């Protein structure tokens, strides 16, 4: 069994920091005259007490380096604990949410999924709206650091392919994470600030611009309006958000290298080219379908296709129109896009483009072996041979991903959801997209009417999808706790 002391100390530290973040929406509510500042003050005190208590009881282990098992446990615990305590402001607020709904909202936020159970966002207190945005913003920077500093070391789902790109440092989790977090944090904040100004000058209020910039760069999708970005009905705002979603979908290590004067990765990385090519093809298909079958004006068709296809593919979940009304082909295309995701080392979710590339390269090599049994064919990624352990890890990840999707779909059907809701609900949760398909959880719907058991199942799926499945699943293996 892995020693829990160092893990719990870091969890306590993160809770203490989370309590500090809760002060920000408390101040916003206090300055605007909303009594909900008391909700955040109480939540912050409870969270701070829990965090400090954990730190004090495990203080003697704070200098101990983490091993692999502790890293797996810590990664899952951090997301789980932030959701558990991040739910407190929702549960204590005047929204009258049950703890199930509050936890669902918090988990959806910190995993940057964007599914919501809240109705009446237009009139909700500003502190609560800011808290939703902060959860997604923190979840976005958190997953970038985890994906670049920890998952490659843990060899999760083929992520070991990026070990050399994630800054070679000694095989210790904390030094690597701390070294990455500084540069990434400044870069992430800078991009968020840039999009805040662009959205403000495009017509949003300062508060809305900041909230949407945070959830755009995090590819999270929480909005301050029930109608999401469609509330503004502005082509300029739509295209600014599209650019922000694309920016959040590219490898942040490429941005760091670009800032240091090396643009090669951003311009030459094959997963970037694949991502942009698939995105462009999806937009053309969706736009053409709207033009020919729905007789939408060409400019409007391209605008709505670009926004909604990119929003779904990147797992952001913003909406400007109900793409459930695009017909059978449009719905099928959006369901397909839900699984794809963006680049490794970005804020996006889903399968990720690099895994699709490796699976394609592996399948292509296998087909060549069938035609020439004595030939030697090696799959390549970015013009480099793919190690066999990476191919095996990627194929294993894809099989596990589809099994989890199918099992979750059947579970949701067992809980009384109709076929479209069950299938799209499973897809949107495990891929951390946000909206599903159909009248209930589609872009114009809401998850509030689902049974509580379905919300807990979807919350677990969000956590698994955000942390690349195996990081969570390995904790259920008895052998993990025996060694």
HELIX and SHEET records of a PDB file:
HELIX    1   1 UNK A    5  UNK A   31  1                                  27    
HELIX    2   2 UNK A   37  UNK A   57  1                                  21    
HELIX    3   3 UNK A   59  UNK A   61  5                                   3    
HELIX    4   4 UNK A   68  UNK A   86  1                                  19    
HELIX    5   5 UNK A   88  UNK A   92  1                                   5    
HELIX    6   6 UNK A   99  UNK A  110  1                                  12    
HELIX    7   7 UNK A  121  UNK A  123  5                                   3    
HELIX    8   8 UNK A  126  UNK A  149  1                                  24    
HELIX    9   9 UNK A  151  UNK A  154  1                                   4    
HELIX   10  10 UNK A  159  UNK A  162  5                                   4    
HELIX   11  11 UNK A  173  UNK A  202  1                                  30    
HELIX   12  12 UNK A  206  UNK A  217  1                                  12    
HELIX   13  13 UNK A  228  UNK A  231  5                                   4    
HELIX   14  14 UNK A  235  UNK A  249  1                                  15    
HELIX   15  15 UNK A  252  UNK A  259  1                                   8    
HELIX   16  16 UNK A  264  UNK A  268  1                                   5    
HELIX   17  17 UNK A  270  UNK A  293  1                                  24    
HELIX   18  18 UNK A  298  UNK A  313  1                                  16    
HELIX   19  19 UNK A  323  UNK A  325  5                                   3    
HELIX   20  20 UNK A  327  UNK A  340  1                                  14    
HELIX   21  21 UNK A  353  UNK A  371  1                                  19    
HELIX   22  22 UNK A  388  UNK A  414  1                                  27    
HELIX   23  23 UNK A  419  UNK A  430  1                                  12    
HELIX   24  24 UNK A  438  UNK A  441  1                                   4    
HELIX   25  25 UNK A  447  UNK A  449  5                                   3    
HELIX   26  26 UNK A  452  UNK A  466  1                                  15    
HELIX   27  27 UNK A  470  UNK A  473  1                                   4    
HELIX   28  28 UNK A  474  UNK A  476  5                                   3    
HELIX   29  29 UNK A  478  UNK A  482  1                                   5    
SHEET    1   A 2 UNK A 380  UNK A 381  0                                        
SHEET    2   A 2 UNK A 384  UNK A 385 -1                                        
END                                                                             
